[in-house]
Amino acid sequence: MPQTSKDNLLNLINFLGRFKDLKRSGWLARKVSSPESDAEHSFSLAFQALLLTPSYLDRCRCIELALAHDIAEVYSGDMLPGEIDAAEKHQKEREAVCRLSKELNAPTLIELFDEYENQETPESCFIKSLDKLDNVLLAHYYDACHRAPQPLFEEFSNGAKKYLKNHPQKENETAVNIIKILEQ
């Protein structure tokens, strides 16, 4: 276990609280009642990775990537696609994850962030596809529970299918197949 000071522990407590409090902007923009937080989204993604990771991928690495993929948003904020320039968004998130890494004495957070953002490993590509899928699954759930003033599933399903079509790789097969099942 890494050396943990009282300051690191207090920083961890603060981070976890803020991560749990941070509601996802996409759901807020669509006026979803009781939308999920970033922490809930990351847990959902990690749980999907636990259950759905193909045998040729490193399941533990997938879970690590899932848990860490949005942590920067504690400081950078959860921005809607297109809200700011992609390079500026990446810069803000990179600065945020560097800050978190220092505050939590956890240099591996930078490594996980870079791996996910660069999309150069099969595991990071798989988690990105599950990230898209998670929005579809939650839109389906929100629709079934009437948690938004308008249907959400079709919008999020179409967005995920567009991304997956533009990134045709073996790691996307799970997400593609699950979306097909939900559309039946």
N, C-alpha and C positions, 0 to 999 in steps of 0.2 A: 504494500500500500504506500502511495506517495506520502511524503511528509506533509502533515496538515497542521497549519497554525490556527489559532482562534480567528484571525482575520479571514483566512481561507474558508473556514467553516461558516462564518457570518456571511461571507460573499456567496457561498453555496445556498444558504437559507434564503437570501435575498433573490438570487437568480431563480431558484425553484418557485418561489412565490410569484415573481413577476412573470415567469413562463406560464404558470397556471392561470394567471389573471389576464394574459394577453389573448383577447378574442380575435379570431381570424377575420380579416377585413373583407374577404369575399362573401362570407355569410352575413356580416354586418351590413354590407352594401345591398344585400338582397332581403334585408329586414327579417332574417331568421330569428325566431324567438329562442332564447337560450342557446346561442351558437357555441360550437366547440372552441376551446382554447388551443393555442399552439402546443401546449403540453399534451392535451388530449389527442390532437392530431398525430403528434410524434409517437405516442403510445400505440395508437391504432396502427400506424405504419409499422412499428416494430413488431406488433403482434401478428400482423399479416406476414411480415418477413419470417417470423418464427414458424408459421404454418405453411407458407406457400413457396419458400425458397427452393428452387430446383436443386437436385443433388449435386450438380456439377459446380455450384457456387458455394462460397464460404458463408454459411448461415450466420455465424457469429459476427462476421464483418458486415453483413447486411443489416443485422440488428443494430450494430454500432452506428452505421451510416443513417439508419432511420431515426434513431434517437437524437443524433446530432444535426440533422440536415437543416433545421430551422432555428437553432439556438441563437444565432446572431440577431434574430428579430427582437429579442429582448431589448437590445439597444438601437438597432436600425429601424425597427418597426416592421409590421407586416404590410407590405405594399402590394397594391393590386397590379396585375400585369399591365404594362404600359404607363403606369403612374409616373415613373421617372425613367430616364435613359438606362438601358441594361448595364452599361459600363459603370455608371454612377451607382446603381443599385449594388453591383458586385463590390465596388470599392467600399461603400458604406457597410456592407455585410462583412467584408474581410476585416475592416477596422474593428467592427464589433466583436467578431470572433477572436481576434488578437487580444482585445481587452478582456474578454471572458477567460481566455486561456491564462492570462497573467493573474487575474483575480482569483481564479480557481486552482492555480498551480497545476494546469492540465494542458501541456503542450500538444497532446494528441488531438485536442479539439481542432487545432489549425489543420492538421493532417487530414482529419475526417472531412472538414469543410472543403478543403481543396480537392480531395478525391471526389466528393459529391458534385461540386461545381464543375470540375473539369470533365466529368463523364468519360473517363478513359479506362475504367475497369468494368468488367462485366457486372460486378456487384453494385457499383454506383449507377449503372444503366438500369439494372433491375429495380433498384430502390426508386429511381426517378419514375419508372413506369408504375410502380405501386403508389407513388405519390399522386400521380394522375388518377389512378384507379380509386384511391381513397376518397377523392372528391366525388366521384361517381357513386360510390357506395353510400356516402353520407347524404348526397342529394336524394338518392332513392329512399333512404330512411326518413329524411326530413319531409319528403313528399308523402310517404305513408302515414306520418304523424301530423301532417298538416301544420308544419312549423314555419312555413313561409307563405306570403300572400299570393305567390304564383308558383307553378310547377318548376322544379329545378333539374330534374333528372335529364331531360333531353339536352338542355344547354351544356351540362357538365359532361354528359356522355359524348356529345359531338365534339367538345373541346378535347377530351382525352383521346378520342379516335383520331382526330386531326394530328395531335402530337405523335401518337403511336405510328400512324401512317408515314409521317415525315421522318421517323427514326426507326426504320424497319431493322430490328435486330432480334436475335434469338431470345434475349432477356425480356422482351416485351410480350412474348406469347401468353404468359399467364394472365396479364391484364387484358389483352385482346379477347381471350377466351371467356373470361368472367364477364366482361361487358356484353359479349354476344349472348350469354346465358340470361343476363338481366333484361335484355331487349326482347326476349321471346315472350 
